[in-house]
Each structure stands twice: as C-alpha cells, then as structure tokens.
Amino acid sequence: MRFDVLTLFPDLFSGYLGESLVKKAIQRNLIDVQLHDFRNWTTDKHKKVDDRPYGGGPGMVIMADPVVRCFEDLQNEGPPNHLVLLSPQGKRLDQKTVERFAKLPRLTLLCGRYEGFDQRVVDVLEPEEVSLGDFVLNGGEVAAMAIIDAVMRLIPGTLGDEKSHIDDSFSSGNRGLEYPHYTRPAEYRGLRVPEILLSGNHDRIHQWREEQGKKRTQERRKDLMDHEDSSDLDPNG
C-alpha cells in the first residue's frame, strides 16, 4: 500500500519511518511512504505558502494554490488516490475507518499547520476530513503517523503473527476492549497471573478472555456496549 504525505515539515517523519515495524514494512515493500513538501509547488522565489487571513484575526493561513497543485500532480502517479485531510473538524477516527483505509491501494494524508488551510483547498479537492479526537495538535503530522501506524497493522505480512490484530480493541472481530495480558514472571510484587492462563485449557482461556474483555468494556467504555446493542436491533421491528 502506498501512503503519500503532504506536509510543510517532512523531516518530522524521519525518525518514525526509520524504526520498528514501519521500517520493516517499508524494507519488505509492504508499504511505501512518500513525503511531499508543498513548498515545492509554490511559484515565488521565497516559496511562500501562507498569508494573513482575510477579515483579520491571529495566525497565518496556508494558501490554496501550492496544496491543490501538489495533490493534482500526484494524481498522475501510481494507483487511484484517496485524500484525507487531518483536521480537528473532521470525523473522529475509529477502527472501522482504519479497516476501510487498509483496503485502499493508496492513501494521501494532508497535514495542516498554523490556522489551517484556505477553505478553497477543501472546496476544490473535496478530501475526507478526519480527526484523532476533540483536541488540537500543532499540525497534522502526528495524526498522519497515527493513521499510517493503525492502517499498516492490517496489511498482511506487517505483523509477526497474522492474527495479532484480530482481538485488538475496536477491531471488527472485537467491538469492545481487549482482555488483559500477562507474561513472565508468574508472580510480581505479590500479584499472580490468573491461574486459568497457566492451565493449558485453551477453551477455558478463550472464554476467560472474552469475559474479561466484556468486563473491561463495561467498566471503562460502556458506550461501546450500548452502541453494539443498538446496532443489533432490527430497524423493521
């Protein structure tokens, strides 16, 4: 899968792309991450990308032309391209959206800065707007990394165990939260691993994990259980 990232600060990604599973996925040609500085699509010698907002107010606004021309040029490269604008005004990212993105051959992530983009970027390019949550970041780069991280986990061959993501919290196979995990030692500071996990009885272990996941969801994110119950209702009665 190909990711194109449009950003004013491509160097922010150097450490992220050079470590851990992302690095391995790139080396194995499972994903391709291309960084594009839309300063390179400016038409003036100073590579100016922002200006004061019409109507006054604080901060600077990213101009439409370099962003629009950057994306339009990239449209001519590679497979069909789906554009996502990282914005606190977008739809909140969830696992269902991540799973949809993972089925695409190519995803372009547009990272804003300052007071955001000239509205005509949205009007012309009609991106899907996505937010990580009800808070504001300094820019879209961290959000872009989060999306790449979430999507690449679902690409076959990225994880050491192909089934690792199936029981993840919020996955399509598990709409609630994941069960607690334990590893060695069996006892730590007086806290023992639940005996069921040491029993070797995989049916009972599976049942225990399901129960623990439901309990954790009930305690921490009851809204997920309420949503699941309502989605199972027959709208026709």
Phi, psi and omega in degrees: 000143180254133172247129170250130180243121178258119190205156172275347186228068181298334182293342178298339185268352187299313179294317182298315184285346183259014184229154165055217187294330179296314179301315181295320180295323177292316180297328180272005180061028176278326174226156176229121181247116180250130181255135183227120177270111185286002166299331182289354179252015175280165183245000179251159187292339181271358180054047182284129182241352184225163180205170180292147181286139170299141180089355179083179181120169184282161171079183181237156181242136178286129184289154186286318193301309182297327180288314181295315181292325177300308182296318181297323176295320181291336179301334182277357181252134169069199185286173178307146193240127176253125186261129177239126175261121178280116186209139176295348179269358183277177175292137182294132180294134173222174185295328178298319177293319177301316180296324177293317179299322184294344179271354181274149176284338186204139181223127177252130184247119184258117187257119178273169175211172177057231179271007178105195184264151165308132184306335182290343170300314179291318183296322183278313188271339179050056180285163167278125182265129185228140178236148174282340182164184185274065176204167185242131176261168176292337180189177184276357186295316179298319178296321178297317177299319180297319179292316177302316181298315182291318183289317186295334178298335183268358180275122183307134179097346183286316180270153180297323179244120185299340181265003187301323186274351188296319182267006179303151173306135175076357181292164182297335177274353182208094185284351178258204179270155183282154178290162178288150180247153177220152172216186183295148003279166181291338177225134180220117180052043177083359180258120183260150171295136178308133185303329182300327181286344179261000188282334185081359179271099189290329177295315179292324178297316179299316179297316180299317180296319177299316180296318181293323177297317178294319179297316180295320178295318179298321183283323190253327184220064181300333180301329178292321179290321178297320180294318180296318180297319182289329180289340181274352181288142177280117183295342179268003180079000000 
